[in-house]
Amino acid sequence: MKYPWIDEYLLSRRGVTKDLQPEWNWIRYHVGGKMFAAILLDEQDKPYYINLKLEPIEGELMRKTYADVIPGYYSNKQHWNSVKADGSVPDDLLKDMLNRSYRLVLAGFSRQKQREILGLTCCGTNCAPCPFYGKECPGCNECAGRVFHAPKGKPCPIYACCVNQHRFATCADCPQVPCDLWRATRDPSMSDEEFENSIAERAARLK
C-alpha cells in the first residue's frame, strides 16, 4: 500500500479504536463506536481501497479531481468515498480527508458526548492526571464546568463561553482559540513559561 502510515495516523486520533470485520475483510476505525474509516483487504490481505466519509459536495469534488477517488465501495455512495490504496492521491490530502471523516462522524454525537469520547474538557484539558480529579472535583464534563477553582455555583468562564454561550462542543470550534479568556483563566502557581506551555498543549489536543 502506498500509505503505510495510515494505521498509526488514525490510531493517534483521540477516542479511536479499530477492529477487523472478518466477513468483509475490512480493518475498521471507529470513534465513539461509529466507523469513520476502513481499509479494505483482498483475499491475500492486501489493501485495495480506503473508505472514508465526506460531505456529499466535498466527495463529489474529490471524485472529479482524482480518478483514484470513487463512490464508496459497498457503502452509501452519497456520503462515503473509496480511495485506491496504491493511487495518486497525495499523502497530505488523504490525511485531510481522513481528518474530515473523523470530525464528521464525531460531530454526529451530542456535544457532551463528544467531550466524553475525546476524554477532554472544552478547553483541551485532560482531567485524568489532575490530583483533584475524583476528589475535590468530579471533572469538568461531569459537573458542567462547575469545577473546584470556578466561582462558587458557577461554571468556569471558559466553559460558560464555549458551551453555554456559543454551544460549541469544545474550543476547537472557535476561530479565536486560544483567546484572551484562556489567558485570563490560569493557575496562579504556574510560571509564565509553564502557563504558555499548557496553553500550547491544550490547543494541540483539540486539533
Secondary structure, 3 states (H helix, E strand, C coil): CCCCCHHHHHHCCCCEEEEEECCCCEEEEEECCEEEEEEEECCCCCEEEEEEECCHHHHHHHHHHCCCEEECCCCCCCCEEEEECCCCCCHHHHHHHHHHHHHHHHCCCCHHHHHHHHCCCCCCCCCCCCCCECCCECCCCCCCCCCCCCCCCCCCHHHHHHHHHCCCCCHHHCCCCCCHHHHHCCCCCCCHHHHHHHHHHHHHHCC
